[in-house]
Amino acid sequence: MIRRIYLCLLALLMALSINSANAADTPIGPGDGLKISVFGNPDLSLETKVSDAGNITFPLIGAVGIGGLSAAEAEKKISGMLIEGGFLRKAEVNITVTELQSQQVSILGQVLHPGRYAIAGKRSVTDMLAMAGGVGPEGGDTAVVVRTRSGKTSKQVVNLQDMIQAADMKANLDLVNGDMIYVDRAPKFYIYGEVQHPGGYRLERNMTIAQALSIGGGLTPRGTERGVRIKRRDSKGNFLMIDATRDEILQTDDVVYVKESLF
């Protein structure tokens, strides 16, 4: 229940952090849908998509290369071509981006709606996670962000829980076309033997054996806390058997075994 409340609050905070993006500043690219009009000249109105080469075909002037330009820059270019070609004495061009396909960020892993999402203007990690519906119930507290800048690809881990709780947005990275966010599955531990509800459970930070027993429903009438053991992999991948106390801190993928009392 606590985890579910946290996820709802996290999704809400991420949704509230989305600022209004200015699509006019976003470069136009292949696949983008445009609606173009010229004031006072309804016959020049056009709805089109940008070709793979970054071009559109506009009435009177033909092919126009607008790939890489902002909407405002493309408006100025078309206006200039209409005037310089002698078609209009004054051309007030307006471009609306109706479909943004050239600028996208991939959001993968444990989010409610993974996929590729269009970005218009400045977007952050929390903005994009909110677009994907937030972190899912099986998601962890961290997101891996892969970004490419100046030809160099880097990876950074963002701890969403720490960032939200501390209200410190320094790690809320800005994203551009081609970036990727991956939310991994939350770590788990496993408990079996003489407990009421054996199985795998979400591992919370600094969880102890006593807390794990509680999550497992407590001991059966035949169970005993004496002699609880943990099966754990070491750094080389070998299994270790550890005699545990109530205050032992669990690690990812630990297997807790509760023995049967001899008396």
C-alpha positions as CSV (number, residue, x, y, z in Angstrom):
1,M,0.0,0.0,0.0
2,I,2.8,2.4,0.9
3,R,4.6,1.6,-2.3
4,R,1.4,2.2,-4.3
5,I,0.9,5.6,-2.6
6,Y,4.5,6.5,-3.4
7,L,4.1,5.6,-7.0
8,C,0.9,7.8,-7.3
9,L,2.6,10.7,-5.7
10,L,5.7,10.3,-7.9
11,A,3.6,10.2,-11.1
12,L,1.7,13.3,-9.9
13,L,4.8,15.2,-9.1
14,M,6.3,14.3,-12.5
15,A,3.2,15.3,-14.3
16,L,3.2,18.7,-12.5
17,S,6.8,19.3,-13.5
18,I,6.0,19.3,-17.2
19,N,6.5,22.9,-18.5
20,S,4.9,24.3,-21.6
21,A,7.2,23.5,-24.5
22,N,7.6,25.9,-27.4
23,A,7.3,23.7,-30.5
24,A,8.2,26.7,-32.6
25,D,11.8,26.4,-31.4
26,T,12.1,22.6,-32.2
27,P,13.9,21.8,-35.5
28,I,11.6,20.5,-38.2
29,G,12.6,17.1,-39.6
30,P,11.5,14.1,-41.7
31,G,8.0,12.8,-41.1
32,D,6.8,16.0,-39.3
33,G,3.3,17.0,-40.2
34,L,2.8,20.7,-41.0
35,K,-0.1,23.0,-41.5
36,I,0.9,26.1,-43.6
37,S,-1.2,29.2,-44.3
38,V,-0.5,32.6,-45.9
39,F,-2.6,35.5,-44.6
40,G,-5.1,36.7,-47.1
41,N,-4.3,33.9,-49.6
42,P,-6.4,30.8,-48.7
43,D,-5.4,29.2,-52.0
44,L,-1.9,28.8,-50.6
45,S,-3.0,26.9,-47.5
46,L,-1.3,23.5,-47.3
47,E,-1.2,20.4,-45.0
48,T,1.8,18.3,-45.7
49,K,4.6,16.1,-44.3
50,V,8.3,16.7,-44.5
51,S,10.1,14.3,-46.8
52,D,13.1,12.1,-45.8
53,A,15.3,14.7,-47.5
54,G,13.8,17.5,-45.3
55,N,11.8,19.1,-48.1
56,I,8.2,20.1,-48.8
57,T,6.5,21.1,-52.0
58,F,4.8,24.5,-51.7
59,P,2.4,26.1,-54.3
60,L,4.0,28.4,-56.8
61,I,7.6,28.0,-55.5
62,G,8.0,24.2,-55.6
63,A,10.4,22.3,-53.4
64,V,11.5,24.0,-50.2
65,G,14.2,22.6,-47.9
66,I,13.2,23.3,-44.3
67,G,14.8,20.3,-42.5
68,G,16.7,21.5,-39.5
69,L,14.9,24.9,-39.4
70,S,12.5,26.0,-36.6
71,A,8.9,26.8,-37.6
72,A,9.7,30.5,-37.4
73,E,12.8,30.1,-39.6
74,A,10.8,28.1,-42.1
75,E,8.1,30.7,-42.2
76,K,10.6,33.4,-43.0
77,K,12.2,31.3,-45.7
78,I,8.9,30.5,-47.5
79,S,7.8,34.2,-47.2
80,G,11.1,35.3,-48.8
81,M,10.8,32.9,-51.7
82,L,7.2,34.0,-52.4
83,I,8.3,37.7,-52.4
84,E,11.5,37.2,-54.3
85,G,9.7,35.1,-56.9
86,G,7.3,37.9,-57.6
87,F,4.3,36.0,-56.5
88,L,3.3,38.2,-53.6
89,R,4.3,41.7,-52.5
90,K,3.9,40.8,-48.9
91,A,3.7,37.2,-47.5
92,E,2.7,36.6,-43.9
93,V,3.3,32.8,-43.5
94,N,2.2,30.8,-40.5
95,I,3.4,27.2,-39.8
96,T,1.8,24.9,-37.2
97,V,3.5,21.6,-36.5
98,T,0.6,19.1,-36.3
99,E,2.6,15.9,-35.9
100,L,6.1,15.7,-34.5
101,Q,7.9,12.5,-35.7
102,S,11.5,13.6,-36.1
103,Q,12.2,14.5,-32.5
104,Q,11.6,11.5,-30.2
105,V,12.8,10.0,-26.9
106,S,12.6,6.2,-26.1
107,I,11.2,5.3,-22.7
108,L,11.6,1.6,-21.9
109,G,11.4,-0.8,-19.1
110,Q,9.1,-0.7,-16.1
111,V,6.9,2.3,-17.0
112,L,3.1,2.0,-17.6
113,H,3.3,2.9,-21.3
114,P,6.8,2.2,-22.8
115,G,7.5,3.5,-26.3
116,R,8.8,6.4,-28.3
117,Y,7.5,9.8,-27.5
118,A,7.7,13.0,-29.5
119,I,9.4,16.0,-27.8
120,A,8.7,19.6,-28.6
121,G,11.0,22.1,-27.0
122,K,12.8,21.5,-23.7
123,R,11.9,18.2,-21.9
124,S,13.4,16.6,-18.8
125,V,13.5,13.0,-17.5
126,T,10.5,13.5,-15.2
127,D,8.6,15.2,-18.1
128,M,9.1,12.1,-20.3
129,L,8.3,9.6,-17.5
130,A,5.0,11.4,-16.9
131,M,4.2,11.1,-20.6
132,A,4.8,7.3,-20.3
133,G,2.3,7.1,-17.4
134,G,5.0,7.1,-14.7
135,V,6.9,4.2,-13.1
136,G,5.0,1.0,-13.0
137,P,4.3,-1.1,-9.9
138,E,7.3,-3.4,-10.6
139,G,9.6,-0.5,-11.4
140,G,12.6,0.5,-9.3
141,D,13.5,3.9,-7.8
142,T,16.2,4.6,-10.5
143,A,16.2,5.4,-14.2
144,V,19.2,4.9,-16.5
145,V,19.4,7.8,-19.0
146,V,21.5,7.3,-22.2
147,R,22.3,10.5,-24.0
148,T,24.5,11.4,-27.1
149,R,26.1,14.8,-27.2
150,S,28.7,16.0,-29.7
151,G,29.0,12.4,-31.0
152,K,29.7,11.0,-27.5
153,T,27.3,8.6,-25.8
154,S,27.1,8.7,-22.0
155,K,25.0,6.8,-19.3
156,Q,23.8,8.3,-16.1
157,V,21.7,6.8,-13.3
158,V,19.0,9.1,-11.9
159,N,17.6,8.2,-8.4
160,L,14.0,9.3,-8.8
161,Q,13.1,8.7,-5.2
162,D,16.0,10.7,-3.8
163,M,15.4,13.5,-6.3
164,I,11.8,13.9,-5.5
165,Q,12.1,13.6,-1.7
166,A,15.0,16.1,-1.6
167,A,13.3,18.4,-4.1
168,D,16.7,18.6,-5.9
169,M,16.2,18.8,-9.6
170,K,19.9,18.9,-10.6
171,A,19.7,15.3,-11.8
172,N,16.6,16.0,-13.8
173,L,18.5,15.9,-17.1
174,D,17.4,17.7,-20.2
175,L,16.6,15.4,-23.2
176,V,16.8,15.7,-26.9
177,N,16.0,13.6,-30.0
178,G,17.5,10.1,-29.8
179,D,17.9,10.0,-26.0
180,M,16.7,7.0,-24.0
181,I,15.3,6.4,-20.5
182,Y,15.3,2.8,-19.1
183,V,13.5,2.0,-15.8
184,D,14.7,-1.3,-14.4
185,R,12.7,-3.8,-12.4
186,A,12.8,-3.2,-8.7
187,P,15.2,-5.5,-6.7
188,K,13.7,-8.5,-5.0
189,F,14.4,-10.9,-2.2
190,Y,13.0,-14.4,-1.7
191,I,11.8,-16.1,1.5
192,Y,10.7,-19.7,2.1
193,G,10.5,-22.3,4.7
194,E,8.4,-21.8,7.8
195,V,6.7,-18.5,6.9
196,Q,3.1,-17.9,6.2
197,H,3.5,-16.5,2.7
198,P,6.7,-17.7,1.0
199,G,7.7,-16.1,-2.3
200,G,9.5,-13.2,-3.9
201,Y,9.0,-9.6,-2.7
202,R,10.2,-6.2,-3.4
203,L,13.4,-5.3,-1.6
204,E,13.2,-1.9,0.1
205,R,16.3,0.1,1.0
206,N,18.0,-1.1,4.2
207,M,15.4,-3.9,4.8
208,T,16.2,-6.2,7.7
209,I,15.5,-9.9,8.3
210,A,12.8,-8.8,10.8
211,Q,11.1,-6.8,8.2
212,A,11.3,-9.6,5.6
213,L,9.7,-12.0,8.1
214,S,6.9,-9.5,8.5
215,I,6.4,-9.2,4.8
216,G,6.3,-13.0,4.5
217,G,3.3,-13.0,6.9
218,G,5.3,-14.0,10.0
219,L,6.4,-17.5,11.1
220,T,4.2,-20.6,11.0
221,P,3.5,-22.3,14.3
222,R,6.5,-24.6,13.5
223,G,8.9,-21.8,12.5
224,T,11.7,-20.2,14.6
225,E,13.8,-17.1,14.1
226,R,16.8,-19.0,15.5
227,G,18.9,-20.3,12.7
228,V,17.5,-18.2,9.9
229,R,19.9,-18.4,7.0
230,I,20.5,-16.3,3.9
231,K,21.7,-17.8,0.6
232,R,23.7,-15.0,-1.2
233,R,25.9,-14.7,-4.2
234,D,29.4,-13.2,-3.6
235,S,31.2,-10.9,-6.1
236,K,32.4,-13.9,-8.0
237,G,28.9,-15.4,-8.4
238,N,29.4,-18.1,-5.8
239,F,26.7,-18.9,-3.3
240,L,27.3,-18.3,0.4
241,M,25.2,-19.5,3.3
242,I,25.0,-16.9,6.1
243,D,23.6,-17.3,9.6
244,A,21.4,-14.2,10.0
245,T,20.2,-12.2,12.9
246,R,17.0,-10.0,13.0
247,D,19.0,-6.9,12.2
248,E,20.8,-8.4,9.2
249,I,20.5,-6.1,6.1
250,L,19.3,-7.9,3.0
251,Q,20.8,-7.5,-0.4
252,T,19.3,-7.9,-3.9
253,D,18.3,-11.5,-4.8
254,D,19.0,-12.8,-1.2
255,V,17.1,-16.0,-0.4
256,V,16.0,-16.2,3.2
257,Y,15.3,-19.7,4.7
258,V,13.4,-20.1,8.0
259,K,14.0,-23.3,9.7
260,E,11.5,-25.5,11.5
261,S,11.8,-25.5,15.3
262,L,13.1,-28.7,16.8
263,F,10.9,-28.2,19.9
